[in-house]
Each structure stands twice: as structure tokens, then as C-alpha cells.
Amino acid sequence: MEGYVWAAQCDEHHTSAVRFSADYGYSWTDIEVPADFDGDQWVYFTAKWTPTEPGVYMLSVKPGDAGGFDTQTAASVYVVVEE
């Protein structure tokens, strides 16, 4: 996967993390981003995801800040994995 995220600068919140979920948003994992990225701009990310078994998955990404504040709703796509 690859893409861009950006947290609107509301209430002094700035993007400091890109979060990923493969389980309909029940759990989130931070994706590593370059150390020198600018949290006030669009942040480019790449990540590898391997499904654990066949099924339907909802893959989601969203920006967040260092305090754990989720500044934007997630962008999601459904993926069907077959054997």
C-alpha cells in the first residue's frame, strides 16, 4: 500500500503518525514514516500488509498526532482475499 495522509491543522494538532487498520478499525498500528517529514504537509507512506487467511478485510489509514488525537476520519477500502 502507499498513499498520502494529512491532518487538518485544527486546534494546533499536526500529523505525527500514520495509522493503519485491517480489522474494520478495531485496532490501529502506526506505520513508519520518514523522520524528517513535515507534519504540516501531506505525508507519503508505504506499508506492506499480508492477510492471515482468506476473507473480506477493510483496510484503513488515517493521520494522528503525538498525543494520540485522531484528527481525521479514516480512508478505507474493502479487499476480498481468496485461496
Phi and psi in radians as a Rosetta constraint file:
Dihedral C 1 N 2 CA 2 C 2 CIRCULARHARMONIC -2.714 0.35
Dihedral N 2 CA 2 C 2 N 3 CIRCULARHARMONIC 2.701 0.35
Dihedral C 2 N 3 CA 3 C 3 CIRCULARHARMONIC 3.059 0.35
Dihedral N 3 CA 3 C 3 N 4 CIRCULARHARMONIC -2.886 0.35
Dihedral C 3 N 4 CA 4 C 4 CIRCULARHARMONIC -2.275 0.35
Dihedral N 4 CA 4 C 4 N 5 CIRCULARHARMONIC 2.531 0.35
Dihedral C 4 N 5 CA 5 C 5 CIRCULARHARMONIC -2.324 0.35
Dihedral N 5 CA 5 C 5 N 6 CIRCULARHARMONIC 2.725 0.35
Dihedral C 5 N 6 CA 6 C 6 CIRCULARHARMONIC -2.672 0.35
Dihedral N 6 CA 6 C 6 N 7 CIRCULARHARMONIC 2.306 0.35
Dihedral C 6 N 7 CA 7 C 7 CIRCULARHARMONIC -1.701 0.35
Dihedral N 7 CA 7 C 7 N 8 CIRCULARHARMONIC 2.113 0.35
Dihedral C 7 N 8 CA 8 C 8 CIRCULARHARMONIC -0.982 0.35
Dihedral N 8 CA 8 C 8 N 9 CIRCULARHARMONIC 2.431 0.35
Dihedral C 8 N 9 CA 9 C 9 CIRCULARHARMONIC -1.365 0.35
Dihedral N 9 CA 9 C 9 N 10 CIRCULARHARMONIC 1.240 0.35
Dihedral C 9 N 10 CA 10 C 10 CIRCULARHARMONIC -1.728 0.35
Dihedral N 10 CA 10 C 10 N 11 CIRCULARHARMONIC 2.356 0.35
Dihedral C 10 N 11 CA 11 C 11 CIRCULARHARMONIC 0.899 0.35
Dihedral N 11 CA 11 C 11 N 12 CIRCULARHARMONIC 0.699 0.35
Dihedral C 11 N 12 CA 12 C 12 CIRCULARHARMONIC 1.147 0.35
Dihedral N 12 CA 12 C 12 N 13 CIRCULARHARMONIC 0.345 0.35
Dihedral C 12 N 13 CA 13 C 13 CIRCULARHARMONIC -1.565 0.35
Dihedral N 13 CA 13 C 13 N 14 CIRCULARHARMONIC 2.376 0.35
Dihedral C 13 N 14 CA 14 C 14 CIRCULARHARMONIC -2.307 0.35
Dihedral N 14 CA 14 C 14 N 15 CIRCULARHARMONIC 2.588 0.35
Dihedral C 14 N 15 CA 15 C 15 CIRCULARHARMONIC -1.059 0.35
Dihedral N 15 CA 15 C 15 N 16 CIRCULARHARMONIC 2.207 0.35
Dihedral C 15 N 16 CA 16 C 16 CIRCULARHARMONIC -2.309 0.35
Dihedral N 16 CA 16 C 16 N 17 CIRCULARHARMONIC -0.080 0.35
Dihedral C 16 N 17 CA 17 C 17 CIRCULARHARMONIC -2.650 0.35
Dihedral N 17 CA 17 C 17 N 18 CIRCULARHARMONIC 2.678 0.35
Dihedral C 17 N 18 CA 18 C 18 CIRCULARHARMONIC -2.016 0.35
Dihedral N 18 CA 18 C 18 N 19 CIRCULARHARMONIC 2.169 0.35
Dihedral C 18 N 19 CA 19 C 19 CIRCULARHARMONIC -1.889 0.35
Dihedral N 19 CA 19 C 19 N 20 CIRCULARHARMONIC 2.491 0.35
Dihedral C 19 N 20 CA 20 C 20 CIRCULARHARMONIC -2.233 0.35
Dihedral N 20 CA 20 C 20 N 21 CIRCULARHARMONIC 2.447 0.35
Dihedral C 20 N 21 CA 21 C 21 CIRCULARHARMONIC -2.367 0.35
Dihedral N 21 CA 21 C 21 N 22 CIRCULARHARMONIC 2.443 0.35
Dihedral C 21 N 22 CA 22 C 22 CIRCULARHARMONIC -2.102 0.35
Dihedral N 22 CA 22 C 22 N 23 CIRCULARHARMONIC 0.243 0.35
Dihedral C 22 N 23 CA 23 C 23 CIRCULARHARMONIC -2.294 0.35
Dihedral N 23 CA 23 C 23 N 24 CIRCULARHARMONIC 0.823 0.35
Dihedral C 23 N 24 CA 24 C 24 CIRCULARHARMONIC 1.113 0.35
Dihedral N 24 CA 24 C 24 N 25 CIRCULARHARMONIC 0.420 0.35
Dihedral C 24 N 25 CA 25 C 25 CIRCULARHARMONIC 1.467 0.35
Dihedral N 25 CA 25 C 25 N 26 CIRCULARHARMONIC 0.192 0.35
Dihedral C 25 N 26 CA 26 C 26 CIRCULARHARMONIC -1.250 0.35
Dihedral N 26 CA 26 C 26 N 27 CIRCULARHARMONIC -0.638 0.35
Dihedral C 26 N 27 CA 27 C 27 CIRCULARHARMONIC -2.348 0.35
Dihedral N 27 CA 27 C 27 N 28 CIRCULARHARMONIC 2.655 0.35
Dihedral C 27 N 28 CA 28 C 28 CIRCULARHARMONIC -2.282 0.35
Dihedral N 28 CA 28 C 28 N 29 CIRCULARHARMONIC 2.487 0.35
Dihedral C 28 N 29 CA 29 C 29 CIRCULARHARMONIC -2.189 0.35
Dihedral N 29 CA 29 C 29 N 30 CIRCULARHARMONIC 2.399 0.35
Dihedral C 29 N 30 CA 30 C 30 CIRCULARHARMONIC -1.332 0.35
Dihedral N 30 CA 30 C 30 N 31 CIRCULARHARMONIC 2.378 0.35
Dihedral C 30 N 31 CA 31 C 31 CIRCULARHARMONIC -1.650 0.35
Dihedral N 31 CA 31 C 31 N 32 CIRCULARHARMONIC 2.375 0.35
Dihedral C 31 N 32 CA 32 C 32 CIRCULARHARMONIC -1.172 0.35
Dihedral N 32 CA 32 C 32 N 33 CIRCULARHARMONIC 2.330 0.35
Dihedral C 32 N 33 CA 33 C 33 CIRCULARHARMONIC -2.191 0.35
Dihedral N 33 CA 33 C 33 N 34 CIRCULARHARMONIC 2.781 0.35
Dihedral C 33 N 34 CA 34 C 34 CIRCULARHARMONIC -0.990 0.35
Dihedral N 34 CA 34 C 34 N 35 CIRCULARHARMONIC 2.470 0.35
Dihedral C 34 N 35 CA 35 C 35 CIRCULARHARMONIC -1.105 0.35
Dihedral N 35 CA 35 C 35 N 36 CIRCULARHARMONIC -0.456 0.35
Dihedral C 35 N 36 CA 36 C 36 CIRCULARHARMONIC -1.711 0.35
Dihedral N 36 CA 36 C 36 N 37 CIRCULARHARMONIC 0.263 0.35
Dihedral C 36 N 37 CA 37 C 37 CIRCULARHARMONIC -1.195 0.35
Dihedral N 37 CA 37 C 37 N 38 CIRCULARHARMONIC 2.703 0.35
Dihedral C 37 N 38 CA 38 C 38 CIRCULARHARMONIC -1.706 0.35
Dihedral N 38 CA 38 C 38 N 39 CIRCULARHARMONIC 1.966 0.35
Dihedral C 38 N 39 CA 39 C 39 CIRCULARHARMONIC -1.178 0.35
Dihedral N 39 CA 39 C 39 N 40 CIRCULARHARMONIC -0.097 0.35
Dihedral C 39 N 40 CA 40 C 40 CIRCULARHARMONIC -1.750 0.35
Dihedral N 40 CA 40 C 40 N 41 CIRCULARHARMONIC 0.098 0.35
Dihedral C 40 N 41 CA 41 C 41 CIRCULARHARMONIC -2.180 0.35
Dihedral N 41 CA 41 C 41 N 42 CIRCULARHARMONIC 3.025 0.35
Dihedral C 41 N 42 CA 42 C 42 CIRCULARHARMONIC -1.078 0.35
Dihedral N 42 CA 42 C 42 N 43 CIRCULARHARMONIC 2.376 0.35
Dihedral C 42 N 43 CA 43 C 43 CIRCULARHARMONIC -1.905 0.35
Dihedral N 43 CA 43 C 43 N 44 CIRCULARHARMONIC 2.140 0.35
Dihedral C 43 N 44 CA 44 C 44 CIRCULARHARMONIC -1.453 0.35
Dihedral N 44 CA 44 C 44 N 45 CIRCULARHARMONIC 2.383 0.35
Dihedral C 44 N 45 CA 45 C 45 CIRCULARHARMONIC -2.371 0.35
Dihedral N 45 CA 45 C 45 N 46 CIRCULARHARMONIC 2.712 0.35
Dihedral C 45 N 46 CA 46 C 46 CIRCULARHARMONIC -2.360 0.35
Dihedral N 46 CA 46 C 46 N 47 CIRCULARHARMONIC 2.591 0.35
Dihedral C 46 N 47 CA 47 C 47 CIRCULARHARMONIC -2.737 0.35
Dihedral N 47 CA 47 C 47 N 48 CIRCULARHARMONIC 2.613 0.35
Dihedral C 47 N 48 CA 48 C 48 CIRCULARHARMONIC -1.846 0.35
Dihedral N 48 CA 48 C 48 N 49 CIRCULARHARMONIC 2.435 0.35
Dihedral C 48 N 49 CA 49 C 49 CIRCULARHARMONIC -2.352 0.35
Dihedral N 49 CA 49 C 49 N 50 CIRCULARHARMONIC 2.302 0.35
Dihedral C 49 N 50 CA 50 C 50 CIRCULARHARMONIC -2.146 0.35
Dihedral N 50 CA 50 C 50 N 51 CIRCULARHARMONIC 2.092 0.35
Dihedral C 50 N 51 CA 51 C 51 CIRCULARHARMONIC -1.147 0.35
Dihedral N 51 CA 51 C 51 N 52 CIRCULARHARMONIC 2.580 0.35
Dihedral C 51 N 52 CA 52 C 52 CIRCULARHARMONIC -1.459 0.35
Dihedral N 52 CA 52 C 52 N 53 CIRCULARHARMONIC -0.413 0.35
Dihedral C 52 N 53 CA 53 C 53 CIRCULARHARMONIC -2.876 0.35
Dihedral N 53 CA 53 C 53 N 54 CIRCULARHARMONIC 2.880 0.35
Dihedral C 53 N 54 CA 54 C 54 CIRCULARHARMONIC -1.050 0.35
Dihedral N 54 CA 54 C 54 N 55 CIRCULARHARMONIC 2.635 0.35
Dihedral C 54 N 55 CA 55 C 55 CIRCULARHARMONIC 2.660 0.35
Dihedral N 55 CA 55 C 55 N 56 CIRCULARHARMONIC -3.003 0.35
Dihedral C 55 N 56 CA 56 C 56 CIRCULARHARMONIC -1.814 0.35
Dihedral N 56 CA 56 C 56 N 57 CIRCULARHARMONIC 2.250 0.35
Dihedral C 56 N 57 CA 57 C 57 CIRCULARHARMONIC -2.152 0.35
Dihedral N 57 CA 57 C 57 N 58 CIRCULARHARMONIC 2.551 0.35
Dihedral C 57 N 58 CA 58 C 58 CIRCULARHARMONIC -1.924 0.35
Dihedral N 58 CA 58 C 58 N 59 CIRCULARHARMONIC 1.941 0.35
Dihedral C 58 N 59 CA 59 C 59 CIRCULARHARMONIC -1.627 0.35
Dihedral N 59 CA 59 C 59 N 60 CIRCULARHARMONIC 2.263 0.35
Dihedral C 59 N 60 CA 60 C 60 CIRCULARHARMONIC -2.351 0.35
Dihedral N 60 CA 60 C 60 N 61 CIRCULARHARMONIC 2.564 0.35
Dihedral C 60 N 61 CA 61 C 61 CIRCULARHARMONIC -2.319 0.35
Dihedral N 61 CA 61 C 61 N 62 CIRCULARHARMONIC 2.638 0.35
Dihedral C 61 N 62 CA 62 C 62 CIRCULARHARMONIC -2.767 0.35
Dihedral N 62 CA 62 C 62 N 63 CIRCULARHARMONIC 2.688 0.35
Dihedral C 62 N 63 CA 63 C 63 CIRCULARHARMONIC -1.477 0.35
Dihedral N 63 CA 63 C 63 N 64 CIRCULARHARMONIC 2.751 0.35
Dihedral C 63 N 64 CA 64 C 64 CIRCULARHARMONIC -2.584 0.35
Dihedral N 64 CA 64 C 64 N 65 CIRCULARHARMONIC 3.001 0.35
Dihedral C 64 N 65 CA 65 C 65 CIRCULARHARMONIC -1.998 0.35
Dihedral N 65 CA 65 C 65 N 66 CIRCULARHARMONIC 3.049 0.35
Dihedral C 65 N 66 CA 66 C 66 CIRCULARHARMONIC -1.065 0.35
Dihedral N 66 CA 66 C 66 N 67 CIRCULARHARMONIC -0.451 0.35
Dihedral C 66 N 67 CA 67 C 67 CIRCULARHARMONIC -1.480 0.35
Dihedral N 67 CA 67 C 67 N 68 CIRCULARHARMONIC 0.061 0.35
Dihedral C 67 N 68 CA 68 C 68 CIRCULARHARMONIC 1.503 0.35
Dihedral N 68 CA 68 C 68 N 69 CIRCULARHARMONIC 0.066 0.35
Dihedral C 68 N 69 CA 69 C 69 CIRCULARHARMONIC -1.293 0.35
Dihedral N 69 CA 69 C 69 N 70 CIRCULARHARMONIC 2.149 0.35
Dihedral C 69 N 70 CA 70 C 70 CIRCULARHARMONIC -1.555 0.35
Dihedral N 70 CA 70 C 70 N 71 CIRCULARHARMONIC 1.930 0.35
Dihedral C 70 N 71 CA 71 C 71 CIRCULARHARMONIC -1.549 0.35
Dihedral N 71 CA 71 C 71 N 72 CIRCULARHARMONIC -0.050 0.35
Dihedral C 71 N 72 CA 72 C 72 CIRCULARHARMONIC -2.744 0.35
Dihedral N 72 CA 72 C 72 N 73 CIRCULARHARMONIC 2.649 0.35
Dihedral C 72 N 73 CA 73 C 73 CIRCULARHARMONIC -1.216 0.35
Dihedral N 73 CA 73 C 73 N 74 CIRCULARHARMONIC 2.772 0.35
Dihedral C 73 N 74 CA 74 C 74 CIRCULARHARMONIC -1.377 0.35
Dihedral N 74 CA 74 C 74 N 75 CIRCULARHARMONIC 2.620 0.35
Dihedral C 74 N 75 CA 75 C 75 CIRCULARHARMONIC -1.685 0.35
Dihedral N 75 CA 75 C 75 N 76 CIRCULARHARMONIC 2.303 0.35
Dihedral C 75 N 76 CA 76 C 76 CIRCULARHARMONIC -2.316 0.35
Dihedral N 76 CA 76 C 76 N 77 CIRCULARHARMONIC 2.719 0.35
Dihedral C 76 N 77 CA 77 C 77 CIRCULARHARMONIC -2.507 0.35
Dihedral N 77 CA 77 C 77 N 78 CIRCULARHARMONIC 2.477 0.35
Dihedral C 77 N 78 CA 78 C 78 CIRCULARHARMONIC -1.602 0.35
Dihedral N 78 CA 78 C 78 N 79 CIRCULARHARMONIC 2.426 0.35
Dihedral C 78 N 79 CA 79 C 79 CIRCULARHARMONIC -2.237 0.35
Dihedral N 79 CA 79 C 79 N 80 CIRCULARHARMONIC 2.271 0.35
Dihedral C 79 N 80 CA 80 C 80 CIRCULARHARMONIC -1.808 0.35
Dihedral N 80 CA 80 C 80 N 81 CIRCULARHARMONIC 2.142 0.35
Dihedral C 80 N 81 CA 81 C 81 CIRCULARHARMONIC -1.904 0.35
Dihedral N 81 CA 81 C 81 N 82 CIRCULARHARMONIC 2.151 0.35
Dihedral C 81 N 82 CA 82 C 82 CIRCULARHARMONIC -1.974 0.35
Dihedral N 82 CA 82 C 82 N 83 CIRCULARHARMONIC 2.781 0.35
